Amino acid sequence: MIDWLVNKLFWWTPLRNSIIQEVHMYDYIKSIMDDPESMETGSLYFPGIDGWRSWSHDKEAGRYYFNDIPEENMMAAISALTDMEEKNK
């Protein structure tokens, strides 16, 4: 049953590519979170296929903020993440 489901999911090339990209994104975030020096960085902005995405970490509150909505450019990503942080303080 599981083999059938996996074959169906990975049969369609665009879906297979999207699943693999999603896994790589989470692996990348995990590698950053596992590195203490990288965790001193308060935020990260990275370009995706469809736009800029971002995340940040508030050490004092122990909270992570993820903006998974593709933004037009890096400044829009910074602005969206800043707004998100301000709303949750």
PDB file of N, CA, C and O in Angstrom:
ATOM      1  N   MET A   1       0.824  -1.194   0.000  1.00  0.00           N
ATOM      2  CA  MET A   1       0.000   0.000   0.000  1.00  0.00           C
ATOM      3  C   MET A   1       0.872   1.264   0.000  1.00  0.00           C
ATOM      4  O   MET A   1       0.603   2.207  -0.744  1.00  0.00           O
ATOM      5  N   ILE A   2       1.911   1.278   0.832  1.00  0.00           N
ATOM      6  CA  ILE A   2       2.789   2.435   0.891  1.00  0.00           C
ATOM      7  C   ILE A   2       3.558   2.584  -0.425  1.00  0.00           C
ATOM      8  O   ILE A   2       3.744   3.696  -0.918  1.00  0.00           O
ATOM      9  N   ASP A   3       4.001   1.461  -0.989  1.00  0.00           N
ATOM     10  CA  ASP A   3       4.699   1.517  -2.277  1.00  0.00           C
ATOM     11  C   ASP A   3       3.821   2.132  -3.353  1.00  0.00           C
ATOM     12  O   ASP A   3       4.292   2.921  -4.172  1.00  0.00           O
ATOM     13  N   TRP A   4       2.546   1.771  -3.351  1.00  0.00           N
ATOM     14  CA  TRP A   4       1.610   2.310  -4.331  1.00  0.00           C
ATOM     15  C   TRP A   4       1.501   3.825  -4.176  1.00  0.00           C
ATOM     16  O   TRP A   4       1.538   4.557  -5.165  1.00  0.00           O
ATOM     17  N   LEU A   5       1.366   4.293  -2.933  1.00  0.00           N
ATOM     18  CA  LEU A   5       1.232   5.725  -2.669  1.00  0.00           C
ATOM     19  C   LEU A   5       2.492   6.484  -3.078  1.00  0.00           C
ATOM     20  O   LEU A   5       2.403   7.539  -3.706  1.00  0.00           O
ATOM     21  N   VAL A   6       3.648   5.960  -2.732  1.00  0.00           N
ATOM     22  CA  VAL A   6       4.908   6.604  -3.105  1.00  0.00           C
ATOM     23  C   VAL A   6       5.046   6.661  -4.624  1.00  0.00           C
ATOM     24  O   VAL A   6       5.443   7.690  -5.171  1.00  0.00           O
ATOM     25  N   ASN A   7       4.725   5.574  -5.303  1.00  0.00           N
ATOM     26  CA  ASN A   7       4.792   5.561  -6.774  1.00  0.00           C
ATOM     27  C   ASN A   7       3.861   6.599  -7.386  1.00  0.00           C
ATOM     28  O   ASN A   7       4.224   7.268  -8.354  1.00  0.00           O
ATOM     29  N   LYS A   8       2.657   6.735  -6.824  1.00  0.00           N
ATOM     30  CA  LYS A   8       1.705   7.725  -7.343  1.00  0.00           C
ATOM     31  C   LYS A   8       2.207   9.146  -7.110  1.00  0.00           C
ATOM     32  O   LYS A   8       2.088   9.996  -7.992  1.00  0.00           O
ATOM     33  N   LEU A   9       2.769   9.410  -5.927  1.00  0.00           N
ATOM     34  CA  LEU A   9       3.262  10.751  -5.617  1.00  0.00           C
ATOM     35  C   LEU A   9       4.458  11.125  -6.481  1.00  0.00           C
ATOM     36  O   LEU A   9       4.555  12.259  -6.951  1.00  0.00           O
ATOM     37  N   PHE A  10       5.362  10.187  -6.691  1.00  0.00           N
ATOM     38  CA  PHE A  10       6.591  10.488  -7.419  1.00  0.00           C
ATOM     39  C   PHE A  10       6.472  10.263  -8.924  1.00  0.00           C
ATOM     40  O   PHE A  10       7.419  10.538  -9.661  1.00  0.00           O
ATOM     41  N   TRP A  11       5.347   9.776  -9.384  1.00  0.00           N
ATOM     42  CA  TRP A  11       5.151   9.544 -10.810  1.00  0.00           C
ATOM     43  C   TRP A  11       5.083  10.864 -11.575  1.00  0.00           C
ATOM     44  O   TRP A  11       5.643  10.986 -12.664  1.00  0.00           O
ATOM     45  N   TRP A  12       4.397  11.848 -11.002  1.00  0.00           N
ATOM     46  CA  TRP A  12       4.216  13.130 -11.668  1.00  0.00           C
ATOM     47  C   TRP A  12       5.436  13.996 -11.387  1.00  0.00           C
ATOM     48  O   TRP A  12       5.685  14.350 -10.234  1.00  0.00           O
ATOM     49  N   THR A  13       6.198  14.343 -12.412  1.00  0.00           N
ATOM     50  CA  THR A  13       7.483  15.031 -12.277  1.00  0.00           C
ATOM     51  C   THR A  13       7.397  16.357 -11.520  1.00  0.00           C
ATOM     52  O   THR A  13       8.219  16.575 -10.630  1.00  0.00           O
ATOM     53  N   PRO A  14       6.451  17.258 -11.817  1.00  0.00           N
ATOM     54  CA  PRO A  14       6.409  18.520 -11.056  1.00  0.00           C
ATOM     55  C   PRO A  14       6.181  18.306  -9.555  1.00  0.00           C
ATOM     56  O   PRO A  14       6.770  19.001  -8.727  1.00  0.00           O
ATOM     57  N   LEU A  15       5.327  17.343  -9.214  1.00  0.00           N
ATOM     58  CA  LEU A  15       5.081  17.057  -7.799  1.00  0.00           C
ATOM     59  C   LEU A  15       6.326  16.458  -7.155  1.00  0.00           C
ATOM     60  O   LEU A  15       6.678  16.821  -6.033  1.00  0.00           O
ATOM     61  N   ARG A  16       6.990  15.554  -7.848  1.00  0.00           N
ATOM     62  CA  ARG A  16       8.218  14.941  -7.335  1.00  0.00           C
ATOM     63  C   ARG A  16       9.281  16.008  -7.073  1.00  0.00           C
ATOM     64  O   ARG A  16       9.932  15.998  -6.028  1.00  0.00           O
ATOM     65  N   ASN A  17       9.455  16.932  -8.029  1.00  0.00           N
ATOM     66  CA  ASN A  17      10.437  18.007  -7.860  1.00  0.00           C
ATOM     67  C   ASN A  17      10.081  18.915  -6.688  1.00  0.00           C
ATOM     68  O   ASN A  17      10.963  19.343  -5.944  1.00  0.00           O
ATOM     69  N   SER A  18       8.810  19.207  -6.522  1.00  0.00           N
ATOM     70  CA  SER A  18       8.377  20.049  -5.408  1.00  0.00           C
ATOM     71  C   SER A  18       8.628  19.378  -4.067  1.00  0.00           C
ATOM     72  O   SER A  18       9.073  20.032  -3.124  1.00  0.00           O
ATOM     73  N   ILE A  19       8.352  18.092  -3.970  1.00  0.00           N
ATOM     74  CA  ILE A  19       8.593  17.355  -2.732  1.00  0.00           C
ATOM     75  C   ILE A  19      10.081  17.359  -2.401  1.00  0.00           C
ATOM     76  O   ILE A  19      10.459  17.586  -1.252  1.00  0.00           O
ATOM     77  N   ILE A  20      10.906  17.115  -3.375  1.00  0.00           N
ATOM     78  CA  ILE A  20      12.351  17.071  -3.156  1.00  0.00           C
ATOM     79  C   ILE A  20      12.874  18.453  -2.746  1.00  0.00           C
ATOM     80  O   ILE A  20      13.720  18.549  -1.857  1.00  0.00           O
ATOM     81  N   GLN A  21      12.387  19.517  -3.377  1.00  0.00           N
ATOM     82  CA  GLN A  21      12.807  20.870  -3.005  1.00  0.00           C
ATOM     83  C   GLN A  21      12.395  21.198  -1.569  1.00  0.00           C
ATOM     84  O   GLN A  21      13.156  21.823  -0.830  1.00  0.00           O
ATOM     85  N   GLU A  22      11.211  20.783  -1.181  1.00  0.00           N
ATOM     86  CA  GLU A  22      10.737  21.025   0.181  1.00  0.00           C
ATOM     87  C   GLU A  22      11.624  20.312   1.195  1.00  0.00           C
ATOM     88  O   GLU A  22      11.967  20.882   2.230  1.00  0.00           O
ATOM     89  N   VAL A  23      11.994  19.082   0.905  1.00  0.00           N
ATOM     90  CA  VAL A  23      12.882  18.328   1.792  1.00  0.00           C
ATOM     91  C   VAL A  23      14.230  19.012   1.901  1.00  0.00           C
ATOM     92  O   VAL A  23      14.776  19.116   2.999  1.00  0.00           O
ATOM     93  N   HIS A  24      14.777  19.478   0.796  1.00  0.00           N
ATOM     94  CA  HIS A  24      16.069  20.162   0.821  1.00  0.00           C
ATOM     95  C   HIS A  24      16.001  21.465   1.614  1.00  0.00           C
ATOM     96  O   HIS A  24      16.956  21.824   2.303  1.00  0.00           O
ATOM     97  N   MET A  25      14.872  22.175   1.519  1.00  0.00           N
ATOM     98  CA  MET A  25      14.725  23.407   2.278  1.00  0.00           C
ATOM     99  C   MET A  25      14.773  23.117   3.780  1.00  0.00           C
ATOM    100  O   MET A  25      15.459  23.816   4.526  1.00  0.00           O
ATOM    101  N   TYR A  26      14.043  22.085   4.223  1.00  0.00           N
ATOM    102  CA  TYR A  26      14.050  21.749   5.650  1.00  0.00           C
ATOM    103  C   TYR A  26      15.401  21.202   6.089  1.00  0.00           C
ATOM    104  O   TYR A  26      15.823  21.446   7.219  1.00  0.00           O
ATOM    105  N   ASP A  27      16.080  20.476   5.227  1.00  0.00           N
ATOM    106  CA  ASP A  27      17.447  20.022   5.554  1.00  0.00           C
ATOM    107  C   ASP A  27      18.377  21.218   5.720  1.00  0.00           C
ATOM    108  O   ASP A  27      19.215  21.238   6.621  1.00  0.00           O
ATOM    109  N   TYR A  28      18.231  22.204   4.857  1.00  0.00           N
ATOM    110  CA  TYR A  28      19.060  23.407   4.925  1.00  0.00           C
ATOM    111  C   TYR A  28      18.801  24.169   6.229  1.00  0.00           C
ATOM    112  O   TYR A  28      19.741  24.594   6.901  1.00  0.00           O
ATOM    113  N   ILE A  29      17.534  24.336   6.579  1.00  0.00           N
ATOM    114  CA  ILE A  29      17.196  25.029   7.826  1.00  0.00           C
ATOM    115  C   ILE A  29      17.719  24.253   9.028  1.00  0.00           C
ATOM    116  O   ILE A  29      18.232  24.850   9.975  1.00  0.00           O
ATOM    117  N   LYS A  30      17.595  22.922   9.000  1.00  0.00           N
ATOM    118  CA  LYS A  30      18.100  22.100  10.103  1.00  0.00           C
ATOM    119  C   LYS A  30      19.614  22.218  10.234  1.00  0.00           C
ATOM    120  O   LYS A  30      20.136  22.269  11.348  1.00  0.00           O
ATOM    121  N   SER A  31      20.324  22.260   9.109  1.00  0.00           N
ATOM    122  CA  SER A  31      21.786  22.392   9.174  1.00  0.00           C
ATOM    123  C   SER A  31      22.190  23.731   9.790  1.00  0.00           C
ATOM    124  O   SER A  31      23.183  23.808  10.514  1.00  0.00           O
ATOM    125  N   ILE A  32      21.436  24.767   9.508  1.00  0.00           N
ATOM    126  CA  ILE A  32      21.710  26.074  10.110  1.00  0.00           C
ATOM    127  C   ILE A  32      21.416  26.031  11.609  1.00  0.00           C
ATOM    128  O   ILE A  32      22.191  26.548  12.413  1.00  0.00           O
ATOM    129  N   MET A  33      20.305  25.420  11.975  1.00  0.00           N
ATOM    130  CA  MET A  33      19.922  25.368  13.385  1.00  0.00           C
ATOM    131  C   MET A  33      20.865  24.493  14.209  1.00  0.00           C
ATOM    132  O   MET A  33      21.005  24.712  15.412  1.00  0.00           O
ATOM    133  N   ASP A  34      21.509  23.515  13.594  1.00  0.00           N
ATOM    134  CA  ASP A  34      22.448  22.643  14.304  1.00  0.00           C
ATOM    135  C   ASP A  34      23.822  23.280  14.492  1.00  0.00           C
ATOM    136  O   ASP A  34      24.619  22.791  15.292  1.00  0.00           O
ATOM    137  N   ASP A  35      24.110  24.354  13.775  1.00  0.00           N
ATOM    138  CA  ASP A  35      25.402  25.019  13.867  1.00  0.00           C
ATOM    139  C   ASP A  35      25.289  26.211  14.819  1.00  0.00           C
ATOM    140  O   ASP A  35      24.610  27.186  14.495  1.00  0.00           O
ATOM    141  N   PRO A  36      25.945  26.155  15.996  1.00  0.00           N
ATOM    142  CA  PRO A  36      25.810  27.241  16.983  1.00  0.00           C
ATOM    143  C   PRO A  36      26.218  28.615  16.436  1.00  0.00           C
ATOM    144  O   PRO A  36      25.600  29.625  16.773  1.00  0.00           O
ATOM    145  N   GLU A  37      27.249  28.651  15.601  1.00  0.00           N
ATOM    146  CA  GLU A  37      27.684  29.932  15.054  1.00  0.00           C
ATOM    147  C   GLU A  37      26.618  30.510  14.112  1.00  0.00           C
ATOM    148  O   GLU A  37      26.386  31.719  14.098  1.00  0.00           O
ATOM    149  N   SER A  38      25.987  29.655  13.343  1.00  0.00           N
ATOM    150  CA  SER A  38      24.928  30.127  12.440  1.00  0.00           C
ATOM    151  C   SER A  38      23.721  30.616  13.212  1.00  0.00           C
ATOM    152  O   SER A  38      23.014  31.516  12.757  1.00  0.00           O
ATOM    153  N   MET A  39      23.476  30.031  14.379  1.00  0.00           N
ATOM    154  CA  MET A  39      22.308  30.419  15.159  1.00  0.00           C
ATOM    155  C   MET A  39      22.476  31.788  15.803  1.00  0.00           C
ATOM    156  O   MET A  39      21.510  32.339  16.332  1.00  0.00           O
ATOM    157  N   GLU A  40      23.671  32.341  15.770  1.00  0.00           N
ATOM    158  CA  GLU A  40      23.861  33.699  16.259  1.00  0.00           C
ATOM    159  C   GLU A  40      23.252  34.700  15.277  1.00  0.00           C
ATOM    160  O   GLU A  40      22.999  35.850  15.635  1.00  0.00           O
ATOM    161  N   THR A  41      23.020  34.263  14.048  1.00  0.00           N
ATOM    162  CA  THR A  41      22.363  35.099  13.053  1.00  0.00           C
ATOM    163  C   THR A  41      20.899  35.220  13.445  1.00  0.00           C
ATOM    164  O   THR A  41      20.243  34.215  13.716  1.00  0.00           O
ATOM    165  N   GLY A  42      20.390  36.430  13.477  1.00  0.00           N
ATOM    166  CA  GLY A  42      19.011  36.649  13.910  1.00  0.00           C
ATOM    167  C   GLY A  42      17.975  36.367  12.847  1.00  0.00           C
ATOM    168  O   GLY A  42      16.811  36.129  13.168  1.00  0.00           O
ATOM    169  N   SER A  43      18.371  36.389  11.589  1.00  0.00           N
ATOM    170  CA  SER A  43      17.400  36.154  10.526  1.00  0.00           C
ATOM    171  C   SER A  43      18.112  35.681   9.260  1.00  0.00           C
ATOM    172  O   SER A  43      19.332  35.782   9.126  1.00  0.00           O
ATOM    173  N   LEU A  44      17.311  35.169   8.348  1.00  0.00           N
ATOM    174  CA  LEU A  44      17.847  34.676   7.089  1.00  0.00           C
ATOM    175  C   LEU A  44      16.848  34.991   5.982  1.00  0.00           C
ATOM    176  O   LEU A  44      15.643  34.797   6.145  1.00  0.00           O
ATOM    177  N   TYR A  45      17.358  35.476   4.864  1.00  0.00           N
ATOM    178  CA  TYR A  45      16.542  35.772   3.692  1.00  0.00           C
ATOM    179  C   TYR A  45      17.127  35.011   2.521  1.00  0.00           C
ATOM    180  O   TYR A  45      18.328  35.093   2.263  1.00  0.00           O
ATOM    181  N   PHE A  46      16.292  34.274   1.813  1.00  0.00           N
ATOM    182  CA  PHE A  46      16.813  33.475   0.711  1.00  0.00           C
ATOM    183  C   PHE A  46      15.840  33.482  -0.461  1.00  0.00           C
ATOM    184  O   PHE A  46      14.624  33.464  -0.269  1.00  0.00           O
ATOM    185  N   PRO A  47      16.387  33.508  -1.685  1.00  0.00           N
ATOM    186  CA  PRO A  47      15.535  33.527  -2.870  1.00  0.00           C
ATOM    187  C   PRO A  47      15.052  32.127  -3.214  1.00  0.00           C
ATOM    188  O   PRO A  47      15.829  31.172  -3.223  1.00  0.00           O
ATOM    189  N   GLY A  48      13.776  32.020  -3.492  1.00  0.00           N
ATOM    190  CA  GLY A  48      13.211  30.766  -3.972  1.00  0.00           C
ATOM    191  C   GLY A  48      12.922  30.904  -5.450  1.00  0.00           C
ATOM    192  O   GLY A  48      13.249  31.920  -6.063  1.00  0.00           O
ATOM    193  N   ILE A  49      12.323  29.904  -6.011  1.00  0.00           N
ATOM    194  CA  ILE A  49      11.985  29.942  -7.437  1.00  0.00           C
ATOM    195  C   ILE A  49      10.960  31.035  -7.719  1.00  0.00           C
ATOM    196  O   ILE A  49      11.030  31.713  -8.743  1.00  0.00           O
ATOM    197  N   ASP A  50      10.001  31.200  -6.795  1.00  0.00           N
ATOM    198  CA  ASP A  50       8.916  32.143  -7.029  1.00  0.00           C
ATOM    199  C   ASP A  50       9.026  33.435  -6.221  1.00  0.00           C
ATOM    200  O   ASP A  50       8.129  34.275  -6.300  1.00  0.00           O
ATOM    201  N   GLY A  51      10.096  33.618  -5.447  1.00  0.00           N
ATOM    202  CA  GLY A  51      10.260  34.856  -4.687  1.00  0.00           C
ATOM    203  C   GLY A  51      11.118  34.648  -3.447  1.00  0.00           C
ATOM    204  O   GLY A  51      11.618  33.552  -3.195  1.00  0.00           O
ATOM    205  N   TRP A  52      11.277  35.707  -2.687  1.00  0.00           N
ATOM    206  CA  TRP A  52      12.112  35.676  -1.481  1.00  0.00           C
ATOM    207  C   TRP A  52      11.321  35.159  -0.290  1.00  0.00           C
ATOM    208  O   TRP A  52      10.150  35.497  -0.115  1.00  0.00           O
ATOM    209  N   ARG A  53      11.964  34.345   0.519  1.00  0.00           N
ATOM    210  CA  ARG A  53      11.373  33.840   1.756  1.00  0.00           C
ATOM    211  C   ARG A  53      12.312  34.224   2.894  1.00  0.00           C
ATOM    212  O   ARG A  53      13.459  34.605   2.661  1.00  0.00           O
ATOM    213  N   SER A  54      11.815  34.120   4.135  1.00  0.00           N
ATOM    214  CA  SER A  54      12.657  34.536   5.254  1.00  0.00           C
ATOM    215  C   SER A  54      12.228  33.852   6.551  1.00  0.00           C
ATOM    216  O   SER A  54      11.117  33.340   6.685  1.00  0.00           O
ATOM    217  N   TRP A  55      13.159  33.870   7.489  1.00  0.00           N
ATOM    218  CA  TRP A  55      12.842  33.422   8.849  1.00  0.00           C
ATOM    219  C   TRP A  55      13.746  34.167   9.812  1.00  0.00           C
ATOM    220  O   TRP A  55      14.816  34.649   9.439  1.00  0.00           O
ATOM    221  N   SER A  56      13.302  34.254  11.056  1.00  0.00           N
ATOM    222  CA  SER A  56      14.131  34.873  12.086  1.00  0.00           C
ATOM    223  C   SER A  56      13.872  34.189  13.420  1.00  0.00           C
ATOM    224  O   SER A  56      12.902  33.449  13.584  1.00  0.00           O
ATOM    225  N   HIS A  57      14.755  34.452  14.356  1.00  0.00           N
ATOM    226  CA  HIS A  57      14.676  33.835  15.675  1.00  0.00           C
ATOM    227  C   HIS A  57      14.786  34.920  16.724  1.00  0.00           C
ATOM    228  O   HIS A  57      15.725  35.715  16.705  1.00  0.00           O
ATOM    229  N   ASP A  58      13.835  34.959  17.638  1.00  0.00           N
ATOM    230  CA  ASP A  58      13.868  35.885  18.755  1.00  0.00           C
ATOM    231  C   ASP A  58      14.321  35.092  19.975  1.00  0.00           C
ATOM    232  O   ASP A  58      13.535  34.356  20.571  1.00  0.00           O
ATOM    233  N   LYS A  59      15.608  35.245  20.349  1.00  0.00           N
ATOM    234  CA  LYS A  59      16.170  34.471  21.457  1.00  0.00           C
ATOM    235  C   LYS A  59      15.456  34.743  22.769  1.00  0.00           C
ATOM    236  O   LYS A  59      15.191  33.821  23.540  1.00  0.00           O
ATOM    237  N   GLU A  60      15.145  36.005  23.025  1.00  0.00           N
ATOM    238  CA  GLU A  60      14.524  36.372  24.293  1.00  0.00           C
ATOM    239  C   GLU A  60      13.160  35.726  24.468  1.00  0.00           C
ATOM    240  O   GLU A  60      12.833  35.238  25.549  1.00  0.00           O
ATOM    241  N   ALA A  61      12.373  35.722  23.415  1.00  0.00           N
ATOM    242  CA  ALA A  61      11.033  35.127  23.485  1.00  0.00           C
ATOM    243  C   ALA A  61      11.058  33.633  23.196  1.00  0.00           C
ATOM    244  O   ALA A  61      10.078  32.935  23.452  1.00  0.00           O
ATOM    245  N   GLY A  62      12.174  33.138  22.664  1.00  0.00           N
ATOM    246  CA  GLY A  62      12.253  31.732  22.288  1.00  0.00           C
ATOM    247  C   GLY A  62      11.300  31.383  21.164  1.00  0.00           C
ATOM    248  O   GLY A  62      10.690  30.314  21.159  1.00  0.00           O
ATOM    249  N   ARG A  63      11.178  32.299  20.204  1.00  0.00           N
ATOM    250  CA  ARG A  63      10.204  32.157  19.128  1.00  0.00           C
ATOM    251  C   ARG A  63      10.868  32.253  17.759  1.00  0.00           C
ATOM    252  O   ARG A  63      11.807  33.025  17.566  1.00  0.00           O
ATOM    253  N   TYR A  64      10.376  31.470  16.825  1.00  0.00           N
ATOM    254  CA  TYR A  64      10.812  31.545  15.435  1.00  0.00           C
ATOM    255  C   TYR A  64       9.689  32.144  14.609  1.00  0.00           C
ATOM    256  O   TYR A  64       8.513  31.877  14.853  1.00  0.00           O
ATOM    257  N   TYR A  65      10.061  32.953  13.632  1.00  0.00           N
ATOM    258  CA  TYR A  65       9.105  33.542  12.703  1.00  0.00           C
ATOM    259  C   TYR A  65       9.480  33.095  11.297  1.00  0.00           C
ATOM    260  O   TYR A  65      10.612  33.293  10.856  1.00  0.00           O
ATOM    261  N   PHE A  66       8.525  32.491  10.597  1.00  0.00           N
ATOM    262  CA  PHE A  66       8.752  32.022   9.229  1.00  0.00           C
ATOM    263  C   PHE A  66       7.812  32.759   8.289  1.00  0.00           C
ATOM    264  O   PHE A  66       6.602  32.791   8.515  1.00  0.00           O
ATOM    265  N   ASN A  67       8.355  33.343   7.251  1.00  0.00           N
ATOM    266  CA  ASN A  67       7.541  33.952   6.208  1.00  0.00           C
ATOM    267  C   ASN A  67       7.686  33.085   4.964  1.00  0.00           C
ATOM    268  O   ASN A  67       8.649  33.219   4.209  1.00  0.00           O
ATOM    269  N   ASP A  68       6.727  32.204   4.764  1.00  0.00           N
ATOM    270  CA  ASP A  68       6.786  31.273   3.642  1.00  0.00           C
ATOM    271  C   ASP A  68       6.018  31.786   2.430  1.00  0.00           C
ATOM    272  O   ASP A  68       5.857  31.071   1.441  1.00  0.00           O
ATOM    273  N   ILE A  69       5.546  33.024   2.512  1.00  0.00           N
ATOM    274  CA  ILE A  69       4.856  33.637   1.374  1.00  0.00           C
ATOM    275  C   ILE A  69       5.918  34.280   0.487  1.00  0.00           C
ATOM    276  O   ILE A  69       6.674  35.127   0.964  1.00  0.00           O
ATOM    277  N   PRO A  70       5.996  33.905  -0.781  1.00  0.00           N
ATOM    278  CA  PRO A  70       7.033  34.475  -1.647  1.00  0.00           C
ATOM    279  C   PRO A  70       6.869  35.984  -1.798  1.00  0.00           C
ATOM    280  O   PRO A  70       5.788  36.475  -2.123  1.00  0.00           O
ATOM    281  N   GLU A  71       7.945  36.702  -1.558  1.00  0.00           N
ATOM    282  CA  GLU A  71       7.940  38.160  -1.699  1.00  0.00           C
ATOM    283  C   GLU A  71       8.669  38.550  -2.977  1.00  0.00           C
ATOM    284  O   GLU A  71       9.516  37.808  -3.476  1.00  0.00           O
ATOM    285  N   GLU A  72       8.329  39.723  -3.498  1.00  0.00           N
ATOM    286  CA  GLU A  72       8.873  40.206  -4.761  1.00  0.00           C
ATOM    287  C   GLU A  72      10.387  40.387  -4.745  1.00  0.00           C
ATOM    288  O   GLU A  72      11.074  40.032  -5.702  1.00  0.00           O
ATOM    289  N   ASN A  73      10.900  40.945  -3.645  1.00  0.00           N
ATOM    290  CA  ASN A  73      12.323  41.211  -3.532  1.00  0.00           C
ATOM    291  C   ASN A  73      12.748  41.085  -2.070  1.00  0.00           C
ATOM    292  O   ASN A  73      11.917  40.845  -1.195  1.00  0.00           O
ATOM    293  N   MET A  74      14.024  41.246  -1.815  1.00  0.00           N
ATOM    294  CA  MET A  74      14.536  41.064  -0.450  1.00  0.00           C
ATOM    295  C   MET A  74      13.985  42.114   0.510  1.00  0.00           C
ATOM    296  O   MET A  74      13.698  41.798   1.664  1.00  0.00           O
ATOM    297  N   MET A  75      13.835  43.329   0.063  1.00  0.00           N
ATOM    298  CA  MET A  75      13.308  44.384   0.945  1.00  0.00           C
ATOM    299  C   MET A  75      11.874  44.089   1.358  1.00  0.00           C
ATOM    300  O   MET A  75      11.492  44.364   2.496  1.00  0.00           O
ATOM    301  N   ALA A  76      11.076  43.535   0.453  1.00  0.00           N
ATOM    302  CA  ALA A  76       9.703  43.162   0.797  1.00  0.00           C
ATOM    303  C   ALA A  76       9.705  42.020   1.809  1.00  0.00           C
ATOM    304  O   ALA A  76       8.853  41.980   2.697  1.00  0.00           O
ATOM    305  N   ALA A  77      10.652  41.093   1.682  1.00  0.00           N
ATOM    306  CA  ALA A  77      10.769  39.988   2.639  1.00  0.00           C
ATOM    307  C   ALA A  77      11.158  40.516   4.020  1.00  0.00           C
ATOM    308  O   ALA A  77      10.622  40.064   5.032  1.00  0.00           O
ATOM    309  N   ILE A  78      12.084  41.467   4.062  1.00  0.00           N
ATOM    310  CA  ILE A  78      12.498  42.069   5.333  1.00  0.00           C
ATOM    311  C   ILE A  78      11.312  42.787   5.978  1.00  0.00           C
ATOM    312  O   ILE A  78      11.069  42.644   7.177  1.00  0.00           O
ATOM    313  N   SER A  79      10.595  43.539   5.197  1.00  0.00           N
ATOM    314  CA  SER A  79       9.456  44.289   5.699  1.00  0.00           C
ATOM    315  C   SER A  79       8.365  43.357   6.237  1.00  0.00           C
ATOM    316  O   SER A  79       7.812  43.607   7.308  1.00  0.00           O
ATOM    317  N   ALA A  80       8.055  42.290   5.503  1.00  0.00           N
ATOM    318  CA  ALA A  80       7.022  41.345   5.933  1.00  0.00           C
ATOM    319  C   ALA A  80       7.416  40.651   7.229  1.00  0.00           C
ATOM    320  O   ALA A  80       6.577  40.466   8.110  1.00  0.00           O
ATOM    321  N   LEU A  81       8.676  40.266   7.357  1.00  0.00           N
ATOM    322  CA  LEU A  81       9.144  39.590   8.563  1.00  0.00           C
ATOM    323  C   LEU A  81       9.151  40.543   9.754  1.00  0.00           C
ATOM    324  O   LEU A  81       8.785  40.151  10.862  1.00  0.00           O
ATOM    325  N   THR A  82       9.562  41.780   9.536  1.00  0.00           N
ATOM    326  CA  THR A  82       9.551  42.785  10.598  1.00  0.00           C
ATOM    327  C   THR A  82       8.132  43.049  11.092  1.00  0.00           C
ATOM    328  O   THR A  82       7.897  43.155  12.295  1.00  0.00           O
ATOM    329  N   ASP A  83       7.186  43.155  10.154  1.00  0.00           N
ATOM    330  CA  ASP A  83       5.788  43.347  10.524  1.00  0.00           C
ATOM    331  C   ASP A  83       5.268  42.174  11.351  1.00  0.00           C
ATOM    332  O   ASP A  83       4.552  42.371  12.333  1.00  0.00           O
ATOM    333  N   MET A  84       5.629  40.962  10.954  1.00  0.00           N
ATOM    334  CA  MET A  84       5.201  39.766  11.670  1.00  0.00           C
ATOM    335  C   MET A  84       5.741  39.773  13.101  1.00  0.00           C
ATOM    336  O   MET A  84       5.019  39.439  14.041  1.00  0.00           O
ATOM    337  N   GLU A  85       6.996  40.149  13.262  1.00  0.00           N
ATOM    338  CA  GLU A  85       7.604  40.191  14.594  1.00  0.00           C
ATOM    339  C   GLU A  85       6.946  41.251  15.465  1.00  0.00           C
ATOM    340  O   GLU A  85       6.704  41.019  16.649  1.00  0.00           O
ATOM    341  N   GLU A  86       6.656  42.413  14.887  1.00  0.00           N
ATOM    342  CA  GLU A  86       6.025  43.498  15.639  1.00  0.00           C
ATOM    343  C   GLU A  86       4.623  43.130  16.099  1.00  0.00           C
ATOM    344  O   GLU A  86       4.229  43.485  17.210  1.00  0.00           O
ATOM    345  N   LYS A  87       3.866  42.429  15.272  1.00  0.00           N
ATOM    346  CA  LYS A  87       2.506  42.033  15.624  1.00  0.00           C
ATOM    347  C   LYS A  87       2.488  41.040  16.785  1.00  0.00           C
ATOM    348  O   LYS A  87       1.531  41.014  17.559  1.00  0.00           O
ATOM    349  N   ASN A  88       3.516  40.240  16.911  1.00  0.00           N
ATOM    350  CA  ASN A  88       3.535  39.190  17.928  1.00  0.00           C
ATOM    351  C   ASN A  88       4.270  39.577  19.210  1.00  0.00           C
ATOM    352  O   ASN A  88       4.476  38.729  20.079  1.00  0.00           O
ATOM    353  N   LYS A  89       4.665  40.831  19.341  1.00  0.00           N
ATOM    354  CA  LYS A  89       5.351  41.253  20.588  1.00  0.00           C
ATOM    355  C   LYS A  89       4.369  41.636  21.639  1.00  0.00           C
ATOM    356  O   LYS A  89       4.762  42.013  22.743  1.00  0.00           O
TER     357      LYS A  89
END
